Amino acid sequence: MYDEKIQAHLTLLQKFAMGLFGELSNAQMNIDEVKGIATVKGTKEGKIFSVVIEQQEENSPDNSNVKFSRKSDYREEIKKLYKTGMKQIEIARRLGISQSLVSKLLNDEY
């Protein structure tokens, strides 16, 4: 059952990414099944497009809207995201903070 649910979500991510892929010239696509992220890059009408599609559960909170009152309050969320394999710059963008702050808080931990 669990594997079927994961496969259904991946299929949806792949279909969505393929739709974008088909709209672009010189398109490249990368799907990270572990993170649930697809990246599609290509050109259309002389413009370069790069789209990142992140799959999330409907009932899970959107971490991009997370705001903490103190820098140190980000530490637990940063650790959690870092352990999933996200890069520091990805974590920074998701939380709306600088990559240097992510690095500092990770280095304070280890």
C-alpha positions as CSV (number, residue, x, y, z in Angstrom):
1,M,0.0,0.0,0.0
2,Y,2.7,2.5,1.0
3,D,4.8,1.8,-2.2
4,E,1.6,2.2,-4.3
5,K,1.0,5.6,-2.7
6,I,4.6,6.7,-3.3
7,Q,4.5,5.5,-6.9
8,A,1.2,7.4,-7.5
9,H,2.8,10.6,-6.3
10,L,5.9,10.1,-8.4
11,T,3.7,9.4,-11.5
12,L,1.9,12.7,-10.9
13,L,5.2,14.6,-10.5
14,Q,6.5,12.9,-13.7
15,K,3.4,13.8,-15.7
16,F,3.5,17.4,-14.5
17,A,7.2,17.7,-15.4
18,M,6.7,16.0,-18.8
19,G,3.9,18.5,-19.6
20,L,6.4,21.4,-19.1
21,F,9.2,19.4,-20.9
22,G,7.0,19.1,-24.0
23,E,6.4,22.9,-24.1
24,L,10.1,23.8,-24.3
25,S,12.9,23.5,-26.9
26,N,16.3,22.1,-25.9
27,A,14.6,20.8,-22.8
28,Q,16.3,19.0,-20.0
29,M,14.6,17.3,-17.1
30,N,15.8,15.8,-13.8
31,I,13.5,14.1,-11.3
32,D,14.8,13.4,-7.8
33,E,12.4,10.7,-6.6
34,V,13.7,10.8,-3.0
35,K,13.1,14.5,-2.5
36,G,10.0,14.6,-4.7
37,I,11.5,17.4,-6.8
38,A,11.6,17.8,-10.6
39,T,13.7,20.4,-12.5
40,V,12.8,21.3,-16.1
41,K,15.0,23.6,-18.1
42,G,14.6,24.8,-21.7
43,T,13.8,27.6,-24.1
44,K,10.6,29.0,-25.6
45,E,10.2,32.1,-27.8
46,G,13.8,33.1,-27.3
47,K,13.6,33.0,-23.5
48,I,15.3,30.6,-21.1
49,F,13.1,28.9,-18.5
50,S,14.1,26.9,-15.4
51,V,11.3,25.5,-13.3
52,V,11.6,23.5,-10.1
53,I,8.5,21.5,-9.1
54,E,8.4,20.4,-5.5
55,Q,5.9,17.8,-4.5
56,Q,4.3,18.2,-1.0
57,E,1.4,16.5,0.7
58,E,-1.8,18.6,0.7
59,N,-2.2,18.4,4.4
60,S,1.4,19.2,5.3
61,P,2.4,22.8,6.1
62,D,4.2,24.8,3.4
63,N,7.7,25.4,4.9
64,S,8.3,28.4,2.6
65,N,5.9,30.4,4.9
66,V,7.7,29.4,8.1
67,K,8.9,32.5,10.0
68,F,10.7,32.3,13.3
69,S,11.3,35.1,15.7
70,R,14.9,34.3,16.3
71,K,17.7,33.0,14.1
72,S,18.4,30.2,16.4
73,D,14.8,29.0,16.1
74,Y,15.5,28.0,12.5
75,R,18.1,25.5,13.7
76,E,15.8,22.5,14.1
77,E,14.1,23.0,10.7
78,I,17.4,23.5,9.0
79,K,18.7,20.2,10.6
80,K,15.6,18.3,9.5
81,L,15.9,19.6,5.9
82,Y,19.6,19.0,5.7
83,K,19.2,15.4,6.8
84,T,16.8,14.9,3.8
85,G,19.7,15.7,1.5
86,M,18.8,19.3,0.7
87,K,21.6,21.6,-0.1
88,Q,22.2,24.7,2.0
89,I,21.0,27.1,-0.8
90,E,17.8,25.1,-1.2
91,I,17.1,25.3,2.5
92,A,17.8,29.0,2.5
93,R,15.4,29.6,-0.3
94,R,12.7,27.5,1.3
95,L,13.0,29.3,4.6
96,G,13.6,32.8,3.2
97,I,17.0,33.2,4.9
98,S,20.5,33.5,3.6
99,Q,22.7,30.6,2.8
100,S,25.4,31.9,5.1
101,L,22.9,31.8,8.0
102,V,22.0,28.2,7.1
103,S,25.8,27.4,7.1
104,K,26.4,29.1,10.4
105,L,23.5,27.3,12.2
106,L,24.6,23.9,10.7
107,N,28.2,24.5,11.8
108,D,27.1,25.5,15.3
109,E,25.4,22.1,15.5
110,Y,28.3,19.9,14.3
